[in-house]
Amino acid sequence: MNHVNAPGYVPLHLETRSVVDTATAAFHLNRQPQTLREWSSRSSGPIHAVRIGGRLGWRVADLRALVGGGA
């Protein structure tokens, strides 16, 4: 996946936010957003979402650790 040229997405190693939305997290994990929503609803995935104002958020540190970039 070419993160450098992906429109609308910051490369994960340059991400400054501590939490990102489901679409962004799914992009970085090369999964469909629905997969992450399922992980959250079943508490079955390799990382867990946080709820922010009724929406799902995904910790950037968890994403980095999962893809091997370190936390």
N, C-alpha and C positions, 0 to 999 in steps of 0.2 A: 504494500500500500504506500503510495507516495504522499506522505503527510505535508511535505513542503508545498506542493501545488494544489492541495485540496482547498477549494474555495470555502471560506467561512470558518475554517478550523485552524486553530493555532497548534503547531506541533506540541506534543505533550511535554517535552522537555522545556518548552518556553512558556507553558501555561502558568499564569500568575494567580488565577483564581484557586481557592482551596476546594471548591465544590463546583461541578459542572452538571448540566442537565443530561437527561437520558440520551438524547440524540447525539450529543457530543461524546459521552462515554461510550456509546455503542460504536461510533465511528472509530475511536481509538482502539477498541477491543475487536474490531472487525466482526461485529455481531449486529443483528437487527435490534432496534429499540424494544420490540416486543419481548425478545429474549431477556433483556435486563428487567423489564417490568415483571416477567414471570419469575425471575430469580428473586425479586423483591417480594412478590406476593406469596411465594412458597418458602422463602428464606432458604433457598437451595443453591444459590450461586457461590462463586469463589470470593465475591466481595458483596458487601451489603450497602444498601442505599440509606440515606438519611432523609427524613421528611422535613421540608421547609415550606411552611404555608400550605400544606396539603399536597405539595408536589414532591417528586423524587429528586434527590440530588446525589451525586456520586463523588466521593472524595478523590481528589487528584492524586494524593499520596497512595491511595489504594490502587488506582489505575496504574500508576508508575511501577509499583511493586509487582503487580500482576503481569505486566508486559516486560518486566525485567530491567526497568530503568531505575530501580531503587526508590525508596520513599523519601 
